[in-house]
Amino acid sequence: MGDESPPRKRASTEGRAESGDHYEVGYKRPPKHSQFKPGQSGNRKGRSKGSVNFKTDLLETLKMLTAITQDGVSRKISTQRAVLMRLRDGALRGKVRELVQLIELARTYNDDTMVREEAVRAIEDQAILDAFLARGEDLPSEPASNGMPGAQIDDNA
């Protein structure tokens, strides 16, 4: 049994860098030569130029014009508006599902506008109060008898 073969190299020594750094090759640790280089990925062709995501497709679809006939007159409106009109018509006919959806949409989008307008009003009111106080004038210390500052009640009326 003198035919002894030379010892086999271990997998851990295959991926050593040329500079002598030790790198363990194993599970989730591929050899350095087969790893992606910086700035490269596994998808060499990349995403094609013409492909779009779902959001873009949805927005384009909702903007597309569709022909409707209303009161005997044909006109073109966006798909989004046509869908909302159909939803409204269903709700007015008493279809509960459409009514619930329309109410939920109204609650979602009408409240947002009202909250924003109230916030703007509050900012404007605060700016008026700040300007008033900056002039150095004092606020009235005693409110008028009706609770409104500056208001006077005419007893002769």
TORPA-4810 file (N, C-alpha, C, O; in nm, 3 decimals):
<nodes>
NODE_1_0.081_-0.118_0.000_0.000_0.000_0.000_0.085_0.124_0.000_0.061_0.218_0.076_M
NODE_2_0.178_0.125_-0.080_0.263_0.239_-0.089_0.213_0.344_-0.185_0.275_0.449_-0.202_G
NODE_3_0.097_0.316_-0.250_0.042_0.412_-0.344_-0.049_0.511_-0.273_-0.171_0.507_-0.289_D
NODE_4_0.008_0.592_-0.199_-0.074_0.693_-0.132_-0.085_0.815_-0.222_0.015_0.867_-0.271_E
NODE_5_-0.210_0.859_-0.241_-0.231_0.976_-0.324_-0.207_1.102_-0.241_-0.221_1.100_-0.119_S
NODE_6_-0.172_1.210_-0.307_-0.147_1.333_-0.232_-0.277_1.379_-0.164_-0.386_1.354_-0.216_P
NODE_7_-0.266_1.446_-0.052_-0.387_1.491_0.018_-0.465_1.590_-0.070_-0.409_1.674_-0.140_P
NODE_8_-0.599_1.574_-0.063_-0.686_1.661_-0.143_-0.701_1.797_-0.075_-0.697_1.808_0.047_R
NODE_9_-0.718_1.898_-0.157_-0.738_2.032_-0.102_-0.876_2.041_-0.040_-0.972_1.982_-0.091_K
NODE_10_-0.886_2.112_0.066_-1.016_2.133_0.131_-1.088_2.247_0.060_-1.025_2.335_0.002_R
NODE_11_-1.221_2.244_0.066_-1.304_2.347_0.001_-1.275_2.485_0.057_-1.291_2.585_-0.013_A
NODE_12_-1.231_2.492_0.182_-1.211_2.622_0.244_-1.091_2.696_0.186_-1.079_2.817_0.204_S
NODE_13_-1.002_2.626_0.119_-0.884_2.693_0.066_-0.903_2.736_-0.079_-0.819_2.809_-0.132_T
NODE_14_-1.011_2.691_-0.145_-1.031_2.723_-0.287_-1.053_2.871_-0.310_-1.005_2.925_-0.409_E
NODE_15_-1.125_2.938_-0.221_-1.164_3.076_-0.247_-1.070_3.179_-0.190_-1.108_3.296_-0.177_G
NODE_16_-0.951_3.142_-0.158_-0.858_3.240_-0.101_-0.820_3.343_-0.206_-0.796_3.311_-0.322_R
NODE_17_-0.816_3.466_-0.162_-0.775_3.573_-0.253_-0.625_3.564_-0.276_-0.553_3.505_-0.196_A
NODE_18_-0.580_3.624_-0.383_-0.439_3.617_-0.417_-0.351_3.690_-0.316_-0.232_3.661_-0.305_E
NODE_19_-0.408_3.784_-0.243_-0.328_3.862_-0.149_-0.296_3.781_-0.023_-0.220_3.827_0.062_S
NODE_20_-0.355_3.660_-0.013_-0.324_3.579_0.103_-0.429_3.587_0.212_-0.415_3.521_0.315_G
NODE_21_-0.535_3.665_0.192_-0.641_3.672_0.291_-0.714_3.539_0.297_-0.732_3.472_0.195_D
NODE_22_-0.756_3.501_0.415_-0.826_3.376_0.431_-0.976_3.399_0.414_-1.032_3.489_0.475_H
NODE_23_-1.039_3.317_0.332_-1.183_3.329_0.308_-1.242_3.189_0.310_-1.202_3.104_0.230_Y
NODE_24_-1.335_3.164_0.400_-1.399_3.034_0.412_-1.508_3.020_0.308_-1.602_3.100_0.306_E
NODE_25_-1.499_2.922_0.223_-1.603_2.890_0.125_-1.694_2.787_0.188_-1.647_2.690_0.247_V
NODE_26_-1.824_2.808_0.176_-1.919_2.714_0.235_-2.061_2.761_0.210_-2.090_2.829_0.112_G
NODE_27_-2.148_2.723_0.301_-2.290_2.755_0.288_-2.308_2.907_0.288_-2.267_2.975_0.382_Y
NODE_28_-2.370_2.960_0.183_-2.393_3.103_0.163_-2.264_3.183_0.156_-2.264_3.304_0.180_K
NODE_29_-2.155_3.118_0.123_-2.025_3.185_0.109_-1.960_3.131_-0.019_-1.872_3.045_-0.012_R
NODE_30_-2.003_3.183_-0.136_-1.947_3.131_-0.261_-1.803_3.176_-0.281_-1.758_3.272_-0.218_P
NODE_31_-1.732_3.107_-0.367_-1.595_3.150_-0.396_-1.592_3.292_-0.450_-1.684_3.333_-0.521_P
NODE_32_-1.490_3.364_-0.420_-1.480_3.506_-0.459_-1.490_3.523_-0.610_-1.550_3.620_-0.658_K
NODE_33_-1.430_3.432_-0.685_-1.428_3.449_-0.830_-1.566_3.438_-0.894_-1.587_3.485_-1.005_H
NODE_34_-1.662_3.376_-0.824_-1.795_3.359_-0.883_-1.898_3.457_-0.826_-2.015_3.452_-0.862_S
NODE_35_-1.855_3.547_-0.737_-1.947_3.646_-0.681_-1.964_3.761_-0.780_-1.878_3.786_-0.865_Q
NODE_36_-2.078_3.832_-0.767_-2.102_3.948_-0.852_-1.999_4.055_-0.820_-1.966_4.078_-0.703_F
NODE_37_-1.951_4.120_-0.923_-1.859_4.231_-0.904_-1.939_4.356_-0.866_-2.057_4.364_-0.898_K
NODE_38_-1.878_4.454_-0.798_-1.950_4.576_-0.764_-2.005_4.644_-0.889_-1.934_4.660_-0.989_P
NODE_39_-2.131_4.684_-0.883_-2.195_4.751_-0.996_-2.260_4.657_-1.094_-2.320_4.702_-1.192_G
NODE_40_-2.252_4.527_-1.070_-2.315_4.429_-1.157_-2.422_4.355_-1.079_-2.418_4.346_-0.956_Q
NODE_41_-2.518_4.302_-1.153_-2.619_4.220_-1.089_-2.635_4.091_-1.167_-2.569_4.072_-1.269_S
NODE_42_-2.721_4.005_-1.120_-2.745_3.879_-1.188_-2.834_3.892_-1.310_-2.841_3.800_-1.391_G
NODE_43_-2.902_4.004_-1.324_-2.991_4.024_-1.438_-2.920_4.115_-1.537_-2.934_4.237_-1.531_N
NODE_44_-2.847_4.056_-1.629_-2.763_4.135_-1.720_-2.845_4.223_-1.814_-2.805_4.335_-1.844_R
NODE_45_-2.960_4.173_-1.861_-3.042_4.252_-1.953_-3.121_4.360_-1.880_-3.150_4.464_-1.939_K
NODE_46_-3.155_4.337_-1.755_-3.229_4.436_-1.678_-3.375_4.443_-1.721_-3.420_4.365_-1.805_G
NODE_47_-3.446_4.536_-1.664_-3.587_4.555_-1.697_-3.596_4.618_-1.835_-3.521_4.710_-1.867_R
NODE_48_-3.687_4.567_-1.918_-3.699_4.623_-2.052_-3.757_4.764_-2.043_-3.831_4.796_-1.950_S
NODE_49_-3.722_4.849_-2.140_-3.760_4.990_-2.136_-3.910_5.011_-2.140_-3.960_5.106_-2.079_K
NODE_50_-3.983_4.925_-2.209_-4.126_4.946_-2.226_-4.212_4.896_-2.113_-4.331_4.926_-2.110_G
NODE_51_-4.157_4.820_-2.020_-4.241_4.761_-1.915_-4.274_4.866_-1.808_-4.191_4.949_-1.772_S
NODE_52_-4.397_4.859_-1.758_-4.443_4.952_-1.655_-4.501_4.873_-1.539_-4.536_4.756_-1.554_V
NODE_53_-4.511_4.937_-1.426_-4.567_4.869_-1.309_-4.719_4.883_-1.306_-4.777_4.953_-1.390_N
NODE_54_-4.783_4.819_-1.211_-4.928_4.817_-1.203_-4.986_4.957_-1.181_-5.088_4.992_-1.241_F
NODE_55_-4.922_5.035_-1.097_-4.973_5.169_-1.067_-4.980_5.254_-1.193_-5.079_5.325_-1.215_K
NODE_56_-4.877_5.247_-1.277_-4.875_5.323_-1.401_-4.986_5.276_-1.494_-5.055_5.358_-1.555_T
NODE_57_-5.003_5.143_-1.505_-5.111_5.090_-1.588_-5.248_5.136_-1.538_-5.333_5.174_-1.618_D
NODE_58_-5.268_5.132_-1.407_-5.396_5.173_-1.349_-5.424_5.320_-1.378_-5.535_5.355_-1.420_L
NODE_59_-5.326_5.407_-1.356_-5.346_5.549_-1.380_-5.375_5.579_-1.526_-5.461_5.662_-1.557_L
NODE_60_-5.305_5.511_-1.617_-5.331_5.531_-1.760_-5.470_5.483_-1.798_-5.538_5.546_-1.878_E
NODE_61_-5.513_5.371_-1.740_-5.646_5.317_-1.769_-5.754_5.412_-1.719_-5.853_5.434_-1.789_T
NODE_62_-5.737_5.467_-1.600_-5.838_5.557_-1.546_-5.845_5.689_-1.624_-5.950_5.753_-1.626_L
NODE_63_-5.735_5.729_-1.688_-5.734_5.853_-1.766_-5.792_5.836_-1.906_-5.827_5.934_-1.971_K
NODE_64_-5.801_5.712_-1.953_-5.850_5.687_-2.089_-5.993_5.738_-2.104_-6.074_5.729_-2.012_M
NODE_65_-6.022_5.793_-2.222_-6.156_5.846_-2.247_-6.248_5.734_-2.292_-6.208_5.642_-2.363_L
NODE_66_-6.373_5.745_-2.249_-6.477_5.651_-2.290_-6.601_5.730_-2.330_-6.629_5.835_-2.272_T
NODE_67_-6.675_5.679_-2.427_-6.793_5.750_-2.476_-6.915_5.709_-2.394_-6.939_5.590_-2.370_A
NODE_68_-6.993_5.808_-2.352_-7.119_5.782_-2.283_-7.228_5.865_-2.349_-7.202_5.965_-2.415_I
NODE_69_-7.351_5.820_-2.329_-7.466_5.896_-2.377_-7.546_5.938_-2.256_-7.594_5.854_-2.180_T
NODE_70_-7.561_6.068_-2.239_-7.633_6.122_-2.125_-7.736_6.221_-2.177_-7.701_6.319_-2.243_Q
NODE_71_-7.862_6.195_-2.147_-7.973_6.279_-2.194_-7.972_6.291_-2.346_-8.001_6.397_-2.401_D
NODE_72_-7.940_6.180_-2.415_-7.941_6.178_-2.559_-7.819_6.242_-2.624_-7.811_6.247_-2.747_G
NODE_73_-7.726_6.288_-2.545_-7.607_6.354_-2.599_-7.486_6.264_-2.572_-7.463_6.222_-2.459_V
NODE_74_-7.410_6.235_-2.677_-7.290_6.153_-2.662_-7.171_6.244_-2.631_-7.150_6.347_-2.695_S
NODE_75_-7.094_6.203_-2.532_-6.974_6.279_-2.498_-6.869_6.185_-2.443_-6.900_6.072_-2.406_R
NODE_76_-6.745_6.231_-2.437_-6.635_6.149_-2.388_-6.591_6.200_-2.251_-6.572_6.320_-2.231_K
NODE_77_-6.576_6.107_-2.160_-6.527_6.138_-2.026_-6.423_6.035_-1.988_-6.410_5.932_-2.055_I
NODE_78_-6.348_6.060_-1.881_-6.246_5.965_-1.837_-6.313_5.841_-1.780_-6.427_5.845_-1.733_S
NODE_79_-6.240_5.731_-1.784_-6.291_5.606_-1.729_-6.317_5.622_-1.580_-6.415_5.568_-1.528_T
NODE_80_-6.232_5.694_-1.511_-6.250_5.716_-1.368_-6.384_5.784_-1.340_-6.458_5.742_-1.251_Q
NODE_81_-6.415_5.889_-1.416_-6.540_5.960_-1.396_-6.659_5.870_-1.432_-6.761_5.873_-1.363_R
NODE_82_-6.646_5.789_-1.538_-6.755_5.699_-1.579_-6.783_5.597_-1.469_-6.899_5.567_-1.441_A
NODE_83_-6.679_5.543_-1.408_-6.697_5.446_-1.300_-6.764_5.511_-1.180_-6.853_5.452_-1.119_V
NODE_84_-6.722_5.633_-1.147_-6.785_5.702_-1.034_-6.931_5.735_-1.063_-7.015_5.728_-0.973_L
NODE_85_-6.962_5.771_-1.188_-7.101_5.798_-1.222_-7.185_5.671_-1.212_-7.299_5.676_-1.166_M
NODE_86_-7.130_5.557_-1.256_-7.200_5.430_-1.246_-7.222_5.393_-1.100_-7.329_5.343_-1.065_R
NODE_87_-7.124_5.418_-1.017_-7.136_5.392_-0.874_-7.246_5.479_-0.813_-7.327_5.432_-0.734_L
NODE_88_-7.247_5.606_-0.852_-7.350_5.698_-0.804_-7.490_5.654_-0.847_-7.584_5.657_-0.767_R
NODE_89_-7.504_5.614_-0.973_-7.633_5.569_-1.023_-7.683_5.447_-0.947_-7.801_5.437_-0.914_D
NODE_90_-7.593_5.353_-0.920_-7.631_5.235_-0.843_-7.674_5.271_-0.703_-7.772_5.216_-0.652_G
NODE_91_-7.603_5.364_-0.640_-7.639_5.406_-0.504_-7.776_5.474_-0.504_-7.855_5.453_-0.412_A
NODE_92_-7.804_5.556_-0.607_-7.934_5.624_-0.614_-8.048_5.526_-0.643_-8.162_5.553_-0.605_L
NODE_93_-8.019_5.414_-0.709_-8.121_5.313_-0.734_-8.147_5.226_-0.612_-8.239_5.144_-0.612_R
NODE_94_-8.067_5.244_-0.508_-8.089_5.171_-0.383_-8.002_5.049_-0.366_-8.027_4.969_-0.276_G
NODE_95_-7.900_5.031_-0.449_-7.810_4.917_-0.432_-7.719_4.946_-0.312_-7.642_5.042_-0.312_K
NODE_96_-7.729_4.860_-0.213_-7.661_4.885_-0.086_-7.509_4.884_-0.102_-7.441_4.969_-0.044_V
NODE_97_-7.456_4.792_-0.179_-7.310_4.783_-0.193_-7.253_4.911_-0.254_-7.153_4.963_-0.205_R
NODE_98_-7.317_4.961_-0.359_-7.271_5.085_-0.421_-7.285_5.203_-0.327_-7.199_5.291_-0.324_E
NODE_99_-7.395_5.205_-0.252_-7.418_5.313_-0.156_-7.309_5.315_-0.050_-7.257_5.422_-0.016_L
NODE_100_-7.274_5.199_0.003_-7.169_5.191_0.106_-7.035_5.236_0.049_-6.961_5.310_0.114_V
NODE_101_-7.003_5.192_-0.073_-6.876_5.232_-0.134_-6.871_5.383_-0.158_-6.769_5.447_-0.134_Q
NODE_102_-6.982_5.439_-0.206_-6.985_5.582_-0.233_-6.972_5.663_-0.104_-6.901_5.764_-0.100_L
NODE_103_-7.039_5.619_0.000_-7.030_5.688_0.130_-6.887_5.680_0.183_-6.834_5.778_0.237_I
NODE_104_-6.825_5.564_0.169_-6.687_5.549_0.218_-6.591_5.638_0.139_-6.501_5.699_0.198_E
NODE_105_-6.609_5.646_0.008_-6.524_5.736_-0.071_-6.547_5.881_-0.031_-6.451_5.958_-0.019_L
NODE_106_-6.672_5.918_-0.010_-6.702_6.056_0.030_-6.641_6.086_0.166_-6.585_6.194_0.186_A
NODE_107_-6.651_5.992_0.257_-6.595_6.013_0.391_-6.443_6.027_0.383_-6.385_6.112_0.451_R
NODE_108_-6.381_5.946_0.302_-6.235_5.948_0.291_-6.185_6.079_0.229_-6.094_6.142_0.283_T
NODE_109_-6.245_6.120_0.117_-6.191_6.234_0.045_-6.251_6.368_0.085_-6.183_6.470_0.074_Y
NODE_110_-6.374_6.371_0.132_-6.432_6.498_0.177_-6.373_6.540_0.310_-6.347_6.659_0.330_N
NODE_111_-6.351_6.448_0.402_-6.294_6.481_0.532_-6.154_6.537_0.518_-6.118_6.630_0.591_D
NODE_112_-6.076_6.483_0.429_-5.938_6.528_0.410_-5.936_6.675_0.369_-5.855_6.752_0.419_D
NODE_113_-6.025_6.712_0.278_-6.031_6.851_0.233_-6.073_6.943_0.346_-6.016_7.050_0.364_T
NODE_114_-6.173_6.900_0.422_-6.222_6.984_0.532_-6.116_7.001_0.640_-6.100_7.111_0.693_M
NODE_115_-6.044_6.896_0.672_-5.940_6.905_0.775_-5.831_7.001_0.729_-5.781_7.081_0.809_V
NODE_116_-5.793_6.992_0.601_-5.690_7.081_0.549_-5.735_7.227_0.555_-5.657_7.314_0.593_R
NODE_117_-5.861_7.252_0.517_-5.912_7.389_0.520_-5.916_7.443_0.663_-5.885_7.560_0.686_E
NODE_118_-5.955_7.359_0.759_-5.957_7.403_0.899_-5.817_7.434_0.948_-5.798_7.529_1.024_E
NODE_119_-5.719_7.355_0.907_-5.581_7.379_0.949_-5.531_7.511_0.891_-5.461_7.586_0.960_A
NODE_120_-5.566_7.540_0.766_-5.525_7.666_0.704_-5.589_7.783_0.777_-5.524_7.884_0.803_V
NODE_121_-5.719_7.768_0.810_-5.789_7.875_0.884_-5.724_7.899_1.020_-5.707_8.013_1.061_R
NODE_122_-5.686_7.791_1.089_-5.624_7.804_1.221_-5.491_7.878_1.210_-5.459_7.961_1.294_A
NODE_123_-5.413_7.847_1.107_-5.285_7.915_1.086_-5.308_8.063_1.058_-5.237_8.149_1.112_I
NODE_124_-5.407_8.094_0.974_-5.437_8.234_0.943_-5.485_8.309_1.068_-5.446_8.423_1.091_E
NODE_125_-5.569_8.243_1.148_-5.617_8.305_1.271_-5.502_8.333_1.366_-5.497_8.439_1.429_D
NODE_126_-5.410_8.238_1.378_-5.296_8.257_1.467_-5.209_8.372_1.418_-5.156_8.448_1.498_Q
NODE_127_-5.193_8.385_1.285_-5.113_8.494_1.230_-5.178_8.629_1.261_-5.108_8.727_1.290_A
NODE_128_-5.309_8.635_1.256_-5.380_8.760_1.289_-5.359_8.794_1.436_-5.333_8.910_1.469_I
NODE_129_-5.372_8.694_1.523_-5.352_8.719_1.667_-5.208_8.763_1.695_-5.185_8.854_1.775_L
NODE_130_-5.111_8.697_1.630_-4.971_8.735_1.650_-4.945_8.878_1.606_-4.875_8.953_1.674_D
NODE_131_-5.003_8.916_1.491_-4.985_9.054_1.443_-5.049_9.154_1.538_-4.993_9.261_1.562_A
NODE_132_-5.164_9.120_1.593_-5.234_9.207_1.687_-5.150_9.228_1.813_-5.136_9.340_1.862_F
NODE_133_-5.095_9.118_1.866_-5.014_9.128_1.987_-4.881_9.197_1.960_-4.826_9.263_2.049_L
NODE_134_-4.828_9.184_1.837_-4.701_9.248_1.804_-4.716_9.400_1.801_-4.618_9.471_1.823_A
NODE_135_-4.835_9.451_1.774_-4.857_9.595_1.773_-4.855_9.653_1.915_-4.851_9.774_1.933_R
NODE_136_-4.858_9.564_2.014_-4.851_9.610_2.152_-4.986_9.644_2.213_-4.992_9.696_2.324_G
NODE_137_-5.092_9.617_2.143_-5.223_9.645_2.199_-5.264_9.531_2.290_-5.235_9.415_2.263_E
NODE_138_-5.331_9.565_2.397_-5.378_9.464_2.490_-5.516_9.416_2.447_-5.596_9.490_2.390_D
NODE_139_-5.542_9.289_2.475_-5.674_9.235_2.451_-5.770_9.293_2.553_-5.728_9.324_2.664_L
NODE_140_-5.897_9.309_2.518_-5.993_9.362_2.615_-6.000_9.270_2.737_-6.009_9.148_2.724_P
NODE_141_-5.995_9.332_2.856_-5.995_9.251_2.978_-6.136_9.210_3.018_-6.153_9.110_3.087_S
NODE_142_-6.237_9.287_2.977_-6.374_9.257_3.018_-6.458_9.232_2.893_-6.477_9.323_2.812_E
NODE_143_-6.509_9.111_2.876_-6.591_9.085_2.759_-6.722_9.159_2.767_-6.771_9.193_2.875_P
NODE_144_-6.781_9.184_2.648_-6.912_9.249_2.644_-7.016_9.156_2.705_-6.988_9.038_2.729_A
NODE_145_-7.134_9.208_2.730_-7.235_9.132_2.803_-7.285_9.011_2.725_-7.339_8.919_2.785_S
NODE_146_-7.270_9.008_2.592_-7.316_8.892_2.517_-7.206_8.787_2.498_-7.227_8.687_2.430_N
NODE_147_-7.091_8.810_2.558_-6.982_8.714_2.550_-6.891_8.735_2.431_-6.789_8.667_2.422_G
NODE_148_-6.923_8.824_2.341_-6.841_8.851_2.223_-6.756_8.974_2.249_-6.812_9.079_2.279_M
NODE_149_-6.624_8.965_2.240_-6.541_9.082_2.265_-6.565_9.188_2.159_-6.571_9.158_2.039_P
NODE_150_-6.580_9.311_2.202_-6.598_9.421_2.110_-6.741_9.443_2.067_-6.771_9.545_2.004_G
NODE_151_-6.831_9.351_2.100_-6.971_9.364_2.057_-7.047_9.442_2.164_-7.023_9.426_2.284_A
NODE_152_-7.137_9.525_2.119_-7.217_9.603_2.214_-7.365_9.574_2.188_-7.407_9.552_2.074_Q
NODE_153_-7.440_9.573_2.295_-7.583_9.545_2.282_-7.656_9.678_2.289_-7.633_9.759_2.379_I
NODE_154_-7.743_9.699_2.193_-7.823_9.821_2.189_-7.955_9.795_2.261_-8.038_9.718_2.213_D
NODE_155_-7.976_9.860_2.377_-8.096_9.838_2.456_-8.218_9.905_2.396_-8.331_9.871_2.431_D
NODE_156_-8.199_10.000_2.307_-8.311_10.072_2.248_-8.380_9.995_2.138_-8.485_10.039_2.090_N
NODE_157_-8.328_9.885_2.098_-8.385_9.809_1.985_-8.504_9.728_2.022_-8.562_9.661_1.936_A
</nodes>
